[in-house]
Amino acid sequence: MSPQEKAEATRAVVRRMEEALAANSNDMADHFHEDFRWMGNYGCGTKPDLAAFRRNWQLPLRAAFTERDYKTEQFVCEGDWASCFGHIEATHSGPFMGIAATGKRVRIPYMDFWKIEDGRIRDNWVSVDFAAVLAQLGRDVFDGQGWEHYDDGTAVPPHPERGETK
């Protein structure tokens, strides 16, 4: 198989899994390797197998956010590896991080990296921007100390090399 064909086969595996997620499929075993691992950023946790992924990620996400529309913005595939970034547009319909359902439409940004083995997803490294989701629901996890203030000019970062600490 040529490198391009391998990359396209990898992309096809991930696309089929995404379609199954979007369709609310409960039969995910066809898409994930028997030794599947899901490694998320802080706040998302890690899942050592498909059962834990479903129980501790997929089903709680579905309960908290309904009417989901997955928007993958860009895919990059090389050999057995695929990555993407995108977002989910969803309705906040159930408890999330201690916040009762608001009915608000939110945008859930994410990045994924997948390792494909034997035609199925073996490993999945994930970063989901829960801080952005919480901000949309009215909770600032940075308590006003986020560095966006540097970007908009309302604050200037300290420069320790000039002796500035605050």
N, CA, C and O of each residue as an XYZ file, in Angstrom:
664
protein
N       0.852     -1.172      0.000
C       0.000      0.000      0.000
C       0.898      1.235      0.000
O       1.854      1.309      0.772
N       0.596      2.192     -0.853
C       1.380      3.427     -0.932
C       1.123      4.276      0.315
O       0.120      4.071      0.998
N       2.014      5.228      0.624
C       1.766      6.111      1.774
C       0.432      6.857      1.668
O      -0.262      7.032      2.670
N       0.077      7.291      0.474
C      -1.195      7.995      0.288
C      -2.385      7.062      0.535
O      -3.366      7.455      1.165
N      -2.295      5.835      0.039
C      -3.371      4.865      0.260
C      -3.507      4.536      1.748
O      -4.618      4.398      2.259
N      -2.364      4.411      2.443
C      -2.378      4.132      3.884
C      -3.048      5.280      4.644
O      -3.859      5.051      5.542
N      -2.702      6.513      4.274
C      -3.301      7.676      4.928
C      -4.806      7.719      4.680
O      -5.575      8.038      5.587
N      -5.227      7.403      3.469
C      -6.661      7.408      3.159
C      -7.396      6.300      3.903
O      -8.532      6.494      4.334
N      -6.756      5.134      4.059
C      -7.368      4.049      4.833
C      -7.513      4.458      6.298
O      -8.522      4.155      6.936
N      -6.509      5.141      6.822
C      -6.559      5.639      8.198
C      -7.692      6.640      8.355
O      -8.471      6.565      9.306
N      -7.782      7.578      7.417
C      -8.849      8.586      7.452
C     -10.230      7.904      7.429
O     -11.140      8.329      8.141
N     -10.384      6.853      6.615
C     -11.663      6.154      6.499
C     -12.076      5.523      7.830
O     -13.254      5.547      8.187
N     -11.113      4.961      8.565
C     -11.413      4.355      9.869
C     -11.986      5.411     10.814
O     -13.001      5.179     11.472
N     -11.333      6.567     10.877
C     -11.766      7.622     11.790
C     -13.102      8.203     11.344
O     -13.963      8.472     12.182
N     -13.289      8.400     10.064
C     -14.550      8.958      9.547
C     -15.735      8.033      9.877
O     -16.806      8.504     10.261
N     -15.534      6.719      9.723
C     -16.615      5.778     10.062
C     -16.971      5.869     11.540
O     -18.145      5.825     11.908
N     -15.946      5.997     12.386
C     -16.197      6.123     13.820
C     -16.940      7.422     14.110
O     -17.885      7.428     14.899
N     -16.525      8.527     13.482
C     -17.208      9.807     13.687
C     -18.674      9.734     13.269
O     -19.551     10.259     13.955
N     -18.927      9.087     12.151
C     -20.307      8.931     11.680
C     -21.137      8.135     12.688
O     -22.302      8.451     12.931
N     -20.530      7.108     13.265
C     -21.234      6.307     14.270
C     -21.534      7.138     15.515
O     -22.625      7.043     16.078
N     -20.561      7.958     15.951
C     -20.797      8.827     17.107
C     -21.933      9.807     16.814
O     -22.837      9.982     17.630
N     -21.878     10.437     15.653
C     -22.892     11.423     15.284
C     -24.283     10.792     15.180
O     -25.290     11.448     15.448
N     -24.331      9.523     14.791
C     -25.606      8.812     14.657
C     -26.097      8.231     15.986
O     -27.103      7.523     16.024
N     -25.382      8.533     17.075
C     -25.723      8.021     18.403
C     -25.650      6.503     18.489
O     -26.379      5.886     19.265
N     -24.780      5.908     17.699
C     -24.626      4.459     17.725
C     -24.148      4.004     19.096
O     -23.307      4.645     19.725
N     -24.692      2.906     19.536
C     -24.225      2.284     20.770
C     -23.311      1.106     20.483
O     -22.778      0.496     21.410
N     -23.123      0.782     19.225
C     -22.266     -0.329     18.832
C     -20.959      0.232     18.274
O     -20.823      0.422     17.065
N     -20.017      0.492     19.149
C     -18.770      1.137     18.750
C     -17.614      0.149     18.604
O     -16.533      0.535     18.159
N     -17.817     -1.102     18.965
C     -16.719     -2.079     18.969
C     -16.080     -2.255     17.598
O     -14.890     -2.558     17.508
N     -16.852     -2.070     16.527
C     -16.283     -2.221     15.189
C     -15.220     -1.177     14.886
O     -14.395     -1.374     13.994
N     -15.230     -0.084     15.610
C     -14.349      1.039     15.315
C     -13.109      1.081     16.207
O     -12.132      1.759     15.887
N     -13.151      0.363     17.317
C     -12.073      0.460     18.294
C     -11.385     -0.888     18.502
O     -12.031     -1.932     18.593
N     -10.085     -0.834     18.571
C      -9.229     -2.004     18.810
C      -9.558     -2.590     20.186
O      -9.989     -1.865     21.082
N      -9.358     -3.887     20.352
C      -9.645     -4.507     21.662
C      -8.745     -3.953     22.765
O      -9.088     -4.059     23.943
N      -7.596     -3.360     22.407
C      -6.693     -2.744     23.392
C      -6.806     -1.217     23.376
O      -5.835     -0.521     23.673
N      -7.968     -0.703     23.037
C      -8.197      0.736     22.913
C      -7.918      1.484     24.208
O      -8.253      1.023     25.299
N      -7.290      2.661     24.060
C      -7.075      3.592     25.183
C      -7.480      4.994     24.726
O      -7.233      5.382     23.584
N      -8.106      5.750     25.637
C      -8.517      7.134     25.385
C      -7.862      8.002     26.445
O      -8.104      7.817     27.637
N      -7.038      8.942     26.023
C      -6.289      9.786     26.956
C      -6.698     11.237     26.751
O      -6.360     11.849     25.738
N      -7.429     11.784     27.722
C      -7.916     13.150     27.630
C      -7.119     14.111     28.487
O      -6.356     13.710     29.367
N      -7.315     15.383     28.210
C      -6.677     16.425     29.014
C      -7.344     16.502     30.384
O      -8.358     15.849     30.635
N      -6.757     17.310     31.264
C      -7.277     17.465     32.618
C      -8.745     17.889     32.556
O      -9.107     18.775     31.781
N      -9.566     17.268     33.355
C     -10.994     17.530     33.363
C     -11.772     16.518     32.543
O     -12.970     16.326     32.751
N     -11.085     15.870     31.608
C     -11.736     14.862     30.752
C     -11.421     13.448     31.211
O     -12.229     12.540     31.018
N     -10.272     13.255     31.808
C      -9.879     11.954     32.311
C      -9.261     11.057     31.255
O      -9.063     11.461     30.109
N      -8.962      9.836     31.662
C      -8.426      8.815     30.759
C      -9.297      7.575     30.875
O      -9.831      7.262     31.939
N      -9.425      6.882     29.761
C     -10.279      5.705     29.708
C      -9.438      4.540     29.200
O      -8.941      4.592     28.075
N      -9.267      3.484     30.006
C      -8.356      2.399     29.644
C      -8.892      1.424     28.603
O      -8.151      0.581     28.098
N     -10.201      1.541     28.277
C     -10.771      0.601     27.312
C     -12.087      1.170     26.784
O     -12.539      2.228     27.222
N     -12.688      0.458     25.846
C     -13.912      0.933     25.215
C     -15.066      1.036     26.211
O     -15.852      1.981     26.144
N     -15.179      0.090     27.119
C     -16.270      0.142     28.097
C     -16.164      1.401     28.954
O     -17.170      2.065     29.203
N     -14.962      1.732     29.406
C     -14.768      2.949     30.207
C     -15.008      4.194     29.365
O     -15.563      5.172     29.865
N     -14.605      4.180     28.109
C     -14.860      5.298     27.203
C     -16.372      5.547     27.096
O     -16.832      6.683     27.217
N     -17.117      4.498     26.873
C     -18.576      4.653     26.742
C     -19.201      5.122     28.055
O     -19.990      6.067     28.081
N     -18.832      4.441     29.148
C     -19.437      4.708     30.460
C     -19.034      6.084     31.004
O     -19.861      6.785     31.587
N     -17.777      6.468     30.818
C     -17.227      7.651     31.486
C     -16.958      8.827     30.554
O     -16.427      9.849     30.987
N     -17.319      8.693     29.279
C     -17.178      9.814     28.350
C     -18.397      9.929     27.426
O     -19.142     10.908     27.484
N     -18.587      8.923     26.580
C     -19.611      9.008     25.541
C     -21.008      9.215     26.137
O     -21.725     10.126     25.723
N     -21.395      8.389     27.093
C     -22.743      8.494     27.658
C     -22.937      9.756     28.505
O     -23.985     10.390     28.387
N     -21.973     10.156     29.361
C     -22.142     11.429     30.070
C     -22.189     12.642     29.126
O     -22.936     13.589     29.374
N     -21.402     12.613     28.057
C     -21.443     13.713     27.088
C     -22.821     13.778     26.435
O     -23.387     14.860     26.278
N     -23.356     12.623     26.058
C     -24.691     12.583     25.455
C     -25.761     13.069     26.428
O     -26.726     13.713     26.015
N     -25.601     12.770     27.709
C     -26.589     13.189     28.703
C     -26.524     14.698     28.948
O     -27.555     15.338     29.151
N     -25.337     15.254     28.931
C     -25.170     16.683     29.195
C     -25.470     17.545     27.971
O     -25.961     18.667     28.095
N     -25.169     17.007     26.784
C     -25.282     17.798     25.558
C     -26.037     16.995     24.489
O     -25.551     15.973     24.004
N     -27.212     17.472     24.139
C     -28.027     16.808     23.121
C     -28.011     17.636     21.840
O     -27.405     18.706     21.777
N     -28.685     17.122     20.835
C     -28.768     17.807     19.542
C     -27.375     18.191     19.062
O     -27.129     19.322     18.644
N     -26.464     17.212     19.133
C     -25.054     17.440     18.800
C     -24.835     17.431     17.293
O     -25.388     16.604     16.567
N     -24.022     18.363     16.851
C     -23.600     18.412     15.462
C     -22.075     18.503     15.460
O     -21.505     19.502     15.899
N     -21.424     17.457     14.966
C     -19.966     17.384     14.958
C     -19.432     18.124     13.733
O     -19.866     17.870     12.609
N     -18.497     19.031     13.953
C     -17.943     19.862     12.880
C     -16.422     19.697     12.862
O     -15.705     20.475     13.491
N     -15.938     18.702     12.155
C     -14.497     18.542     12.002
C     -14.021     19.575     10.988
O     -14.490     19.599      9.850
N     -13.100     20.418     11.398
C     -12.649     21.515     10.548
C     -11.462     21.126      9.676
O     -11.345     21.592      8.543
N     -10.584     20.277     10.196
C      -9.409     19.883      9.415
C      -8.910     18.525      9.856
O      -8.804     18.251     11.051
N      -8.604     17.674      8.891
C      -7.991     16.371      9.125
C      -6.573     16.381      8.579
O      -6.300     16.997      7.549
N      -5.674     15.698      9.275
C      -4.323     15.457      8.790
C      -4.050     13.978      9.024
O      -4.180     13.487     10.146
N      -3.673     13.274      7.972
C      -3.406     11.837      8.089
C      -2.056     11.524      7.487
O      -1.684     12.039      6.433
N      -1.325     10.657      8.190
C      -0.044     10.163      7.699
C       0.150      8.749      8.225
O       0.235      8.528      9.433
N       0.219      7.804      7.313
C       0.396      6.412      7.715
C      -0.729      5.953      8.620
O      -1.905      6.078      8.277
N      -0.361      5.417      9.790
C      -1.331      4.910     10.767
C      -1.852      5.993     11.708
O      -2.579      5.688     12.653
N      -1.494      7.244     11.464
C      -1.873      8.340     12.350
C      -2.859      9.276     11.672
O      -2.753      9.556     10.478
N      -3.813      9.750     12.449
C      -4.745     10.777     11.994
C      -4.910     11.792     13.121
O      -4.817     11.453     14.301
N      -5.152     13.023     12.739
C      -5.459     14.052     13.730
C      -6.469     15.010     13.129
O      -6.606     15.117     11.910
N      -7.163     15.694     13.999
C      -8.112     16.695     13.530
C      -8.352     17.705     14.630
O      -8.008     17.494     15.793
N      -8.958     18.812     14.222
C      -9.524     19.729     15.194
C     -10.888     20.139     14.679
O     -11.153     20.125     13.477
N     -11.732     20.499     15.602
C     -13.079     20.891     15.246
C     -13.855     21.255     16.488
O     -13.277     21.629     17.509
N     -15.161     21.146     16.398
C     -16.004     21.444     17.548
C     -17.336     20.718     17.400
O     -17.725     20.283     16.316
N     -18.002     20.611     18.517
C     -19.353     20.073     18.555
C     -20.268     21.248     18.887
O     -20.003     21.998     19.828
N     -21.327     21.408     18.128
C     -22.378     22.354     18.485
C     -23.478     21.528     19.124
O     -23.961     20.562     18.533
N     -23.876     21.909     20.338
C     -24.819     21.078     21.084
C     -25.652     21.923     22.026
O     -25.329     23.075     22.316
N     -26.730     21.323     22.493
C     -27.598     21.967     23.475
C     -27.267     21.414     24.857
O     -27.197     20.200     25.053
N     -27.063     22.319     25.812
C     -26.769     21.929     27.195
C     -28.075     21.477     27.845
O     -28.858     22.295     28.328
N     -28.298     20.147     27.850
C     -29.577     19.573     28.270
C     -29.533     18.829     29.592
O     -30.573     18.424     30.112
N     -28.345     18.645     30.137
C     -28.219     17.920     31.399
C     -27.080     18.492     32.210
O     -26.339     19.343     31.719
N     -26.924     18.040     33.455
C     -25.856     18.575     34.307
C     -24.481     18.424     33.664
O     -24.168     17.397     33.063
N     -23.664     19.475     33.804
C     -22.290     19.461     33.304
C     -21.419     20.227     34.277
O     -21.619     21.423     34.485
N     -20.453     19.546     34.875
C     -19.503     20.160     35.804
C     -20.227     20.964     36.893
O     -19.796     22.053     37.272
N     -21.329     20.402     37.379
C     -22.078     21.043     38.454
C     -23.050     22.117     38.004
O     -23.692     22.752     38.842
N     -23.176     22.338     36.698
C     -24.102     23.337     36.185
C     -25.336     22.614     35.645
O     -25.232     21.758     34.766
N     -26.490     22.965     36.176
C     -27.742     22.355     35.712
C     -28.001     22.768     34.267
O     -27.490     23.784     33.797
N     -28.793     21.975     33.579
C     -29.128     22.242     32.177
C     -29.608     23.676     32.003
O     -30.437     24.162     32.772
N     -29.076     24.348     30.983
C     -29.450     25.733     30.688
C     -30.259     25.845     29.401
O     -30.920     26.857     29.172
N     -30.212     24.816     28.561
C     -30.856     24.891     27.255
C     -30.066     25.694     26.236
O     -30.500     25.840     25.093
N     -28.902     26.221     26.638
C     -28.077     27.025     25.730
C     -27.408     26.146     24.680
O     -27.034     25.006     24.952
N     -27.266     26.690     23.488
C     -26.426     26.061     22.467
C     -24.999     26.464     22.770
O     -24.707     27.641     22.984
N     -24.118     25.493     22.787
C     -22.712     25.744     23.081
C     -21.839     25.161     21.981
O     -22.270     24.324     21.188
N     -20.628     25.621     21.961
C     -19.599     25.134     21.039
C     -18.540     24.455     21.898
O     -17.992     25.070     22.813
N     -18.251     23.187     21.605
C     -17.290     22.397     22.383
C     -16.072     22.140     21.496
O     -16.090     21.212     20.688
N     -15.013     22.944     21.633
C     -13.823     22.753     20.796
C     -13.032     21.512     21.216
O     -12.950     21.181     22.399
N     -12.452     20.832     20.220
C     -11.658     19.641     20.507
C     -10.527     19.464     19.496
O     -10.547     20.022     18.399
N      -9.550     18.675     19.902
C      -8.489     18.177     19.022
C      -8.318     16.701     19.337
O      -8.353     16.301     20.501
N      -8.134     15.898     18.308
C      -7.953     14.453     18.462
C      -6.718     14.002     17.706
O      -6.394     14.535     16.644
N      -6.030     13.012     18.265
C      -4.950     12.293     17.586
C      -5.250     10.811     17.750
O      -5.465     10.336     18.865
N      -5.263     10.083     16.643
C      -5.585      8.660     16.667
C      -4.439      7.840     16.100
O      -3.784      8.247     15.141
N      -4.207      6.693     16.697
C      -3.282      5.676     16.189
C      -4.146      4.511     15.745
O      -4.901      3.949     16.538
N      -4.031      4.150     14.472
C      -4.827      3.066     13.908
C      -3.977      1.802     13.859
O      -2.823      1.824     13.433
N      -4.574      0.704     14.305
C      -3.894     -0.598     14.289
C      -4.917     -1.653     13.887
O      -6.018     -1.693     14.437
N      -4.564     -2.494     12.942
C      -5.460     -3.558     12.473
C      -6.801     -3.010     11.987
O      -7.832     -3.666     12.136
N      -6.788     -1.803     11.406
C      -8.003     -1.235     10.849
C      -8.971     -0.646     11.858
O     -10.107     -0.321     11.511
N      -8.532     -0.504     13.117
C      -9.375      0.074     14.154
C      -8.557      1.045     14.998
O      -7.326      1.020     14.960
N      -9.225      1.881     15.742
C      -8.562      2.888     16.563
C      -7.972      2.214     17.799
O      -8.693      1.635     18.611
N      -6.660      2.299     17.924
C      -5.939      1.688     19.054
C      -5.807      2.685     20.204
O      -6.100      2.366     21.357
N      -5.358      3.901     19.871
C      -5.144      4.944     20.876
C      -5.777      6.240     20.392
O      -5.793      6.528     19.195
N      -6.295      7.015     21.333
C      -6.900      8.302     21.021
C      -6.491      9.306     22.094
O      -6.904      9.201     23.249
N      -5.675     10.278     21.696
C      -5.298     11.379     22.570
C      -6.228     12.533     22.235
O      -6.395     12.883     21.067
N      -6.842     13.133     23.274
C      -7.898     14.110     23.075
C      -7.657     15.328     23.946
O      -7.221     15.216     25.092
N      -7.948     16.495     23.384
C      -7.988     17.721     24.172
C      -9.325     18.387     23.887
O      -9.594     18.809     22.762
N     -10.159     18.475     24.913
C     -11.468     19.112     24.807
C     -11.421     20.364     25.670
O     -11.034     20.297     26.836
N     -11.807     21.494     25.116
C     -11.696     22.777     25.797
C     -12.898     23.004     26.717
O     -13.802     23.781     26.411
N     -12.878     22.303     27.848
C     -13.968     22.451     28.807
C     -14.013     23.862     29.398
O     -15.091     24.334     29.758
N     -12.867     24.547     29.507
C     -12.871     25.920     30.026
C     -13.723     26.810     29.124
O     -14.463     27.660     29.618
N     -13.627     26.623     27.806
C     -14.432     27.413     26.864
C     -15.916     27.082     27.007
O     -16.766     27.969     26.934
N     -16.220     25.803     27.209
C     -17.619     25.400     27.371
C     -18.179     26.014     28.656
O     -19.279     26.567     28.657
N     -17.427     25.916     29.734
C     -17.884     26.478     31.003
C     -18.082     27.992     30.896
O     -19.033     28.530     31.462
N     -17.202     28.676     30.181
C     -17.356     30.128     29.997
C     -18.674     30.439     29.289
O     -19.349     31.410     29.631
N     -19.039     29.623     28.312
C     -20.306     29.824     27.612
C     -21.500     29.626     28.535
O     -22.579     30.170     28.298
N     -21.294     28.842     29.589
C     -22.361     28.565     30.555
C     -22.289     29.497     31.764
O     -23.023     29.317     32.736
N     -21.400     30.496     31.698
C     -21.333     31.510     32.745
C     -20.329     31.268     33.846
O     -20.325     32.006     34.831
N     -19.476     30.268     33.724
C     -18.476     30.001     34.763
C     -17.075     30.236     34.189
O     -16.656     29.560     33.250
N     -16.362     31.201     34.765
C     -14.993     31.500     34.351
C     -14.036     30.727     35.260
O     -13.802     31.124     36.402
N     -13.492     29.639     34.759
C     -12.600     28.809     35.583
C     -11.285     29.515     35.886
O     -10.529     29.074     36.752
N     -11.008     30.612     35.176
C      -9.784     31.371     35.414
C     -10.030     32.572     36.328
O      -9.116     33.345     36.613
N     -11.272     32.718     36.780
C     -11.645     33.764     37.731
C     -11.136     35.138     37.299
O     -10.602     35.899     38.106
N     -11.309     35.437     36.024
C     -10.905     36.739     35.509
C      -9.419     36.904     35.272
O      -8.971     37.980     34.876
N      -8.642     35.847     35.508
C      -7.191     35.932     35.365
C      -6.673     35.310     34.068
O      -5.466     35.124     33.912
N      -7.562     34.991     33.151
C      -7.144     34.433     31.868
C      -6.266     35.412     31.100
O      -6.395     36.626     31.257
N      -5.404     34.897     30.297
C      -4.435     35.747     29.582
C      -5.029     36.466     28.386
O      -4.309     37.171     27.679
N      -6.327     36.308     28.137
C      -6.977     37.088     27.084
C      -6.791     38.580     27.326
O      -6.787     39.371     26.383
N      -6.637     38.967     28.598
C      -6.426     40.382     28.916
C      -5.122     40.903     28.321
O      -4.998     42.094     28.038
N      -4.163     40.021     28.135
C      -2.931     40.435     27.450
C      -3.212     40.679     25.973
O      -2.663     41.604     25.374
N      -4.071     39.845     25.388
C      -4.381     39.951     23.958
C      -5.161     41.220     23.636
O      -4.917     41.864     22.616
N      -6.104     41.577     24.514
C      -6.947     42.733     24.206
C      -6.375     44.048     24.741
O      -6.995     45.103     24.600
N      -5.194     43.980     25.352
C      -4.519     45.193     25.794
C      -4.972     45.727     27.135
O      -4.505     46.787     27.549
N      -5.868     45.035     27.836
C      -6.323     45.526     29.132
C      -5.356     45.161     30.252
O      -5.531     45.609     31.385
N      -4.346     44.361     29.957
C      -3.313     44.014     30.932
C      -2.004     43.788     30.184
O      -1.994     43.456     28.998
N      -0.915     43.973     30.895
C       0.415     43.756     30.315
C       1.092     42.669     31.135
O       1.150     42.762     32.361
N       1.611     41.623     30.457
C       2.253     40.549     31.224
C       3.542     41.035     31.873
O       4.248     41.872     31.310
N       3.854     40.506     33.072
C       5.123     40.868     33.712
C       6.296     40.278     32.929
O       6.169     39.252     32.261
N       7.425     40.949     33.030
C       8.643     40.479     32.361
C       9.714     40.229     33.416
O      10.431     41.151     33.805
N       9.828     38.963     33.890
C      10.793     38.659     34.953
C      12.231     39.059     34.598
O      13.012     39.418     35.478
N      12.576     38.997     33.305
C      13.946     39.367     32.937
C      14.219     40.846     33.170
O      15.377     41.264     33.185
N      13.161     41.649     33.354
C      13.321     43.068     33.689
C      13.023     43.314     35.170
O      12.898     44.457     35.610
N      12.910     42.215     35.934
C      12.662     42.326     37.359
C      11.193     42.502     37.723
O      10.876     42.735     38.889
N      10.294     42.396     36.752
C       8.863     42.540     37.014
C       8.273     41.189     37.396
O       8.467     40.201     36.688
N       7.563     41.149     38.500
C       6.927     39.906     38.926
C       5.417     40.025     38.968
O       4.734     39.002     38.998
N       4.874     41.216     38.972
C       3.414     41.408     39.006
C       3.013     42.485     38.050
O       1.827     42.796     37.932
